[in-house]
Structure formats: structure tokens, C-alpha cells
Amino acid sequence: MPSLRSSAIALLCSQLFSSAVSISLAKPPQECPADSPLSCQGSSEDTCCFNTPGGLLLLTQFWDTDPVTGPADSWTIHGLWPDNCDGTYESNCDPSREYSNISAIIEGHGKTELLNDLNTFWKDYEGDDESFWEHEWNKHGTCISTMEVDCYPEYTPQEEVVDYFQKTVDLFKQVNTYQVLADAGIVPDESKEYDLSQIQEAISAQHGQEVIVNCKSGELNELWYFWHVKGSAQTGEYVSTTPAGASSSCPDSGIKYVPKK
Ligand SMILES: *[C@@H]1O[C@H](CO)[C@@H](O)[C@H](O)[C@H]1NC(C)=O
């Protein structure tokens, strides 16, 4: 029988050992100072920890009913877009990092679950999801300053692409639009009509800010969420903020939320 003390030491050692192993296997995260300024608000020369000029991050989502895309009880992802804090934005910022193999890049990093999420929630209305992902990364992702290659201490090729898609899916799940609207009694229905203020109230109760609510022929079709970021877009803190630039295109009342059939 080992003494109590020696088994305690053995336990301690095994804990130390297992934590040492998991530390040595994981890549060090990209660290930003805790007092990193908030994008669009502060200023900094460190473009790896301060998103600039695209300091306003938008998560855009679709409710596609014709043709239907994605699950009947979920919105789908359009993209994550850096905006210059004022409604203008840069696009296609780095032709050398435009890719036509997003699925392969994500698979190559072993991110099976992420790829499943993309296949479920990031849908192209014409059915060509891969091309849609390429378009979003090439046009918008390449303009996120904190996701530039030099920002990664131990860069492995295209890991910033994986970060872009992972962060977008994480934000999408965090806002959970379908559930938040449903909890407020706003559900898809053939005949019901909703007010814009009702939708804004439901969303702001969870997101803390209003969003842009877009309609197509009086039917709910797109939502845009806005954040400033403290630190990097991939690991920093997202602080919700008011929309900039465009305003909602939905009418004040009589908004249809058509079921996906
Ligand atoms: C994706 O395409 C890029 C550019 O052509 C290439 O360098 C990279 O190896 C490809 N990645 C995978 C996993 O196929």
C-alpha cells in the first residue's frame, strides 16, 4: 500500500504530466495584450491586435425560402465582413491568399466538425457552397488585418482561413437568430405578419444592439449583426455595436417570415 502522501504525489505528477503533454501538443494561441484597444474606437499600430481599417465586423445571415437553403429551423450564414467603421469597406485585399480549395484547407487541418457546420449552415442558394465560401474568404476574409500571415507566431499554411470560417460559425451559433426570434413568438408562418420594431426588440434583447433587417418583396430575408473587437478577430472580445452605413430595408409593419418548405 503506498502512503497517502506518495499517492498524492503520484496524482500530482500525473496531472502535471498530462497538462504538460496537452500544452506541448497545442499551438500557442495568438496572444494580444489584455488592454488592446477596441477597434474603430481606439488606435494602435499593432494591426495584428487591432483590426484596421476594417474595425467593424459584420455577420450577415440569410433566410432563404426560394429556393430554400439550410435547415427549416435555422438561418444560414452569408459572411463575416470587415467594414471601415463607416459603411465603406475594402475588398479582395490580398490576391496571393485567394483560394479555390476551402474544403480541402479545412479538411487538411482536421476540422471535420467545422466542415460539417459549413455544409449545414453556410449555403449557396444556387447549390455551389464551395464557390460561395471561396468568394467570402477571397473578398472579405483577406481584408481582416489581424488574420494576416505575419500575425501567426508559428504559422501553418492557410490556418488563417480556418480561423475565418471557425470564427464566423462561432458567431453565427452565438447569435442563434432562429431561436431568439422564436423565443419572442416570431416564427415562420404562412399568414402572420410582424413589425420591424418587434424583430429589433427581440434581437436587441439578446445581442444588445439593433441590427439591419432586410426584406425581399416584404419578406424577411437578411439580418446583419455588428461588432467592434478588442484584440484580434480570431481570439479577441467582440463588443456588439450599432449598424453603420445602410439601414434596414424591411417596412415598419406587415413583414412576412415565410416558412422554409
Ligand atoms: C490549397 O491551395 C493552395 C494554393 O493553390 C495550396 O498551396 C494548398 O496546398 C492547397 N491546400 C490543400 C489542403 O489542398
The ligand as an SDF file (V2000), in Angstrom:
LIG
                    3D

 14 14  0  0  0  0  0  0  0  0999 V2000
   -4.9120   24.8950  -51.3990 C   0  0  0  0  0  0  0  0  0  0  0  0
   -4.4570   25.6950  -52.4600 O   0  0  0  0  0  0  0  0  0  0  0  0
   -3.2290   26.3600  -52.1950 C   0  0  0  0  0  0  0  0  0  0  0  0
   -2.9520   27.3200  -53.3510 C   0  0  0  0  0  0  0  0  0  0  0  0
   -3.0970   26.6770  -54.5570 O   0  0  0  0  0  0  0  0  0  0  0  0
   -2.1280   25.3280  -51.9820 C   0  0  0  0  0  0  0  0  0  0  0  0
   -0.9110   25.9790  -51.7020 O   0  0  0  0  0  0  0  0  0  0  0  0
   -2.5170   24.4500  -50.8040 C   0  0  0  0  0  0  0  0  0  0  0  0
   -1.5710   23.4270  -50.6340 O   0  0  0  0  0  0  0  0  0  0  0  0
   -3.8920   23.8230  -51.0220 C   0  0  0  0  0  0  0  0  0  0  0  0
   -4.2810   23.1580  -49.7810 N   0  0  0  0  0  0  0  0  0  0  0  0
   -4.7840   21.9240  -49.7520 C   0  0  0  0  0  0  0  0  0  0  0  0
   -5.0370   21.3570  -48.3970 C   0  0  0  0  0  0  0  0  0  0  0  0
   -5.0390   21.2960  -50.7500 O   0  0  0  0  0  0  0  0  0  0  0  0
  1  2  1  0
  1 10  1  0
  2  3  1  0
  3  4  1  0
  3  6  1  0
  4  5  1  0
  6  7  1  0
  6  8  1  0
  8  9  1  0
  8 10  1  0
 10 11  1  0
 11 12  1  0
 12 13  1  0
 12 14  2  0
M  END
$$$$
